[in-house]
Amino acid sequence: MERFTVVTREDEMSLSLGKKIVDQLTLQNKIFDNENPEIVISVGGDGTMLHALHQRMHQIESVHFVGIHTGTLGFFTDYEEKEVDQLLEDLVTGHPLTEEVQLLEVRRYNGDRFESLYAINEARVENIIKTQRIEVLINDEYLETFRGNGLCVSTQIGSTAYNRSLRGAVLLPSIRAMQLTEVAGIHHKLSRSLSTSLVIPESHVIRFESKSYNDSILCFDHLHVRLDGVDAIEFRLCKKAARFARYRPTSFIKRLNNLY
């Protein structure tokens, strides 16, 4: 891959490493191309990688990503700050494997019209002002009426992120599925919902319906939009995928072990 760009966390160490990467790769006749790169190098933590992925969502299927860790969480990254020279060598001479991570498509409906948004980790509906009521359907079949702060739908790789803090299950990469998890559900004899996480096959569609989403927000990874005027929200795993360049593949179990 000849054309590259760099996305850095806004701290002194990350900015310095980012400059070093640009300078050294340019000396090796690699081409800095911020408009049409073949590979995006993320310098920071998982938040920086998520920023880089969403920044390139319009060309997500033609770009590879690799990360060096200078942040607080590095689940997406393969190199530590002290290994920058190894990263540079791999970028110049290496032949990476490609790991594809399936994206979550989120559709916001207003009548029959909808807008699609995409997430790598998760998307969730939250209302911190008042109790949010949501009718949950799976493949158009009624599951439950939820009452509480909100609901989270995560991908396989996102099962290790916000979903994990909600006490959802961690899914191994061979399990191509979504996971539905409650955010501060209300449970008493007049308000019942599943209360535990539900793993849903990749071929299924999750639909949230509500009489009012006013004051609610839809969070997708590190981004969010308001839901005023929205009638329903659908979640499905789609054909779009983020592509990670794995110059030295690390097992999912090892990545998971490094989380705690």
C-alpha positions in Angstrom: 0.0 0.0 0.0 1.7 3.2 -1.3 -0.8 6.0 -0.3 -1.3 6.7 3.4 -2.7 9.2 5.9 -2.4 9.6 9.6 -5.1 10.4 12.3 -3.7 11.4 15.7 -4.9 11.9 19.1 -4.5 15.6 20.2 -1.7 15.1 22.8 2.0 15.8 22.5 3.1 12.2 22.3 0.6 11.2 19.7 1.3 14.3 17.5 5.0 13.7 17.7 4.6 10.1 16.7 2.3 11.0 13.9 4.9 13.5 12.5 7.6 10.8 12.8 5.4 8.3 10.9 4.7 10.8 8.1 8.4 11.9 7.8 9.8 8.3 7.8 7.3 6.9 5.4 7.8 9.8 3.0 11.5 9.1 3.1 10.7 5.6 2.0 8.8 6.9 -1.0 5.4 6.3 0.4 2.8 8.9 -0.6 1.0 11.0 1.9 -2.6 11.3 0.5 -5.3 12.6 2.8 -7.9 12.5 0.1 -7.6 8.9 -1.3 -5.4 6.8 1.0 -5.0 3.1 0.8 -4.2 2.9 4.5 -5.1 5.1 7.5 -2.7 5.0 10.4 -4.4 5.8 13.8 -2.1 7.1 16.5 -3.9 7.1 19.9 -6.5 4.8 21.5 -9.7 3.2 20.4 -11.4 6.6 20.3 -8.9 7.8 17.8 -9.5 4.7 15.7 -13.3 5.1 15.8 -12.8 8.8 14.7 -10.7 7.6 11.8 -13.2 4.9 10.8 -16.1 7.4 10.8 -14.1 10.0 9.0 -13.6 7.5 6.1 -17.1 6.0 6.2 -17.7 7.2 2.6 -14.7 5.1 1.4 -14.7 2.5 4.1 -14.6 -0.5 1.7 -11.5 0.7 -0.1 -9.3 1.7 2.8 -7.4 -0.3 5.4 -6.7 0.8 9.0 -3.9 0.1 11.4 -3.3 1.6 14.8 -0.5 2.4 17.3 -1.6 2.7 20.9 -0.9 5.9 22.9 -4.3 6.2 24.5 -6.2 4.6 27.4 -7.7 1.6 25.5 -6.1 -0.2 22.6 -8.4 -3.0 21.6 -8.3 -1.9 17.9 -4.5 -1.3 17.8 -1.6 -3.7 17.1 1.4 -1.7 18.2 2.5 0.2 21.4 4.2 3.6 21.3 7.6 2.0 21.9 7.1 -0.2 18.8 6.8 2.6 16.2 9.9 1.5 14.4 8.5 -2.0 14.0 5.3 -0.4 12.6 7.3 1.6 10.1 9.2 -1.4 9.0 6.0 -3.4 8.5 4.3 -0.6 6.6 7.3 -0.5 4.2 8.1 -4.2 3.8 5.2 -6.2 5.3 2.3 -8.0 3.7 -0.7 -7.7 6.0 -3.7 -10.0 6.4 -7.0 -8.2 6.1 -9.5 -8.6 8.9 -13.0 -7.5 8.0 -15.3 -6.1 10.8 -19.0 -6.1 9.8 -20.8 -2.7 10.4 -24.1 -2.1 12.0 -26.6 -0.2 9.9 -29.1 2.0 11.8 -32.1 3.3 10.0 -34.1 6.3 11.4 -37.6 6.3 10.1 -40.0 9.2 9.5 -43.0 7.5 7.9 -41.7 5.4 5.0 -38.6 7.5 4.6 -35.4 6.6 6.4 -31.8 7.8 6.9 -29.0 5.2 7.4 -26.2 5.6 9.9 -23.4 3.2 10.6 -21.6 2.0 13.7 -18.6 -0.3 14.4 -19.2 -0.9 18.1 -22.7 -0.1 19.0 -25.8 2.1 18.6 -28.1 2.9 21.5 -31.3 4.9 22.2 -31.1 6.9 25.4 -33.3 9.4 27.2 -31.8 10.9 30.4 -34.7 13.4 30.9 -37.6 11.0 31.2 -38.5 7.4 31.0 -38.4 6.1 27.5 -41.0 3.6 26.3 -39.9 1.4 23.4 -41.8 -1.5 21.7 -39.1 -4.0 20.6 -39.8 -6.2 17.6 -37.5 -8.9 16.1 -38.2 -9.5 12.4 -41.5 -7.7 12.9 -42.5 -10.0 15.7 -43.3 -8.3 19.0 -40.8 -9.1 21.8 -41.5 -6.7 24.7 -42.3 -3.2 25.8 -39.2 -1.6 27.5 -39.3 1.2 29.9 -36.2 2.9 31.2 -33.2 5.0 30.0 -32.7 3.1 26.8 -31.5 0.1 24.8 -28.1 -0.7 23.2 -27.5 -2.8 20.1 -23.9 -3.9 19.7 -21.9 -5.8 17.1 -19.6 -8.7 17.8 -16.5 -6.5 18.2 -18.6 -3.9 20.1 -19.6 -6.6 22.6 -16.3 -5.7 24.4 -17.1 -2.0 24.6 -20.2 -0.2 26.1 -22.1 -3.5 26.0 -19.6 -5.0 28.4 -20.1 -2.2 30.9 -23.8 -3.0 30.8 -23.0 -6.6 31.8 -23.7 -7.9 28.3 -22.0 -11.0 27.0 -18.7 -10.8 25.1 -19.0 -12.6 21.7 -16.2 -14.4 20.0 -15.4 -13.4 16.3 -17.0 -16.6 15.0 -20.4 -15.5 16.4 -21.7 -13.2 13.7 -24.6 -11.6 15.6 -26.0 -8.5 17.3 -26.7 -8.1 21.0 -29.5 -6.2 22.6 -28.9 -4.9 26.1 -30.9 -2.7 28.4 -29.7 0.7 29.8 -31.2 1.2 33.3 -34.4 -0.7 32.7 -37.4 -0.2 35.1 -38.7 -3.5 36.5 -41.7 -4.0 38.7 -45.1 -5.9 38.4 -46.5 -3.2 36.0 -43.3 -2.9 33.9 -41.6 -6.0 32.7 -38.9 -6.6 30.1 -36.3 -9.3 29.5 -33.7 -7.5 31.7 -30.8 -9.7 30.4 -29.0 -9.3 27.1 -30.3 -11.1 24.0 -28.0 -12.4 21.2 -29.7 -12.1 17.8 -28.5 -13.7 14.5 -27.0 -11.6 11.8 -29.9 -12.3 9.4 -32.4 -10.7 11.8 -33.7 -7.1 12.0 -34.3 -5.3 15.4 -36.9 -2.6 15.4 -37.7 0.0 18.1 -41.1 1.7 17.9 -42.3 4.5 20.2 -45.1 7.0 20.3 -42.5 9.7 21.1 -38.7 9.8 20.9 -38.7 13.5 21.9 -35.7 14.3 24.1 -34.1 11.0 23.2 -30.8 10.7 21.4 -29.3 8.0 19.2 -25.6 7.4 20.1 -23.6 5.5 17.5 -20.0 4.9 18.6 -18.7 8.3 19.7 -21.3 10.2 17.7 -25.0 11.1 18.4 -28.1 12.6 16.8 -31.4 13.7 18.2 -34.5 11.6 17.6 -37.3 14.2 17.7 -39.8 13.4 15.0 -38.6 9.9 14.5 -41.2 7.1 14.3 -39.0 4.0 14.4 -35.4 2.8 14.4 -34.1 -0.4 12.8 -30.8 -2.2 13.4 -29.2 -4.8 11.1 -25.8 -6.1 10.3 -24.9 -5.0 6.7 -22.6 -5.9 3.9 -20.3 -2.9 4.6 -17.2 -3.8 6.6 -14.2 -2.0 8.0 -10.9 -3.5 6.9 -8.0 -3.7 9.4 -4.4 -4.4 8.1 -3.0 -7.0 10.4 0.8 -7.1 9.9 1.1 -9.3 13.0 -2.2 -10.9 13.8 -3.2 -11.0 17.5 -5.8 -13.5 18.7 -9.1 -12.2 20.0 -8.5 -13.9 23.3 -5.2 -12.0 23.8 -6.8 -8.7 22.9 -9.6 -9.5 25.4 -7.1 -10.4 28.1 -5.4 -7.0 27.6 -8.7 -5.2 28.4 -8.4 -5.9 32.2 
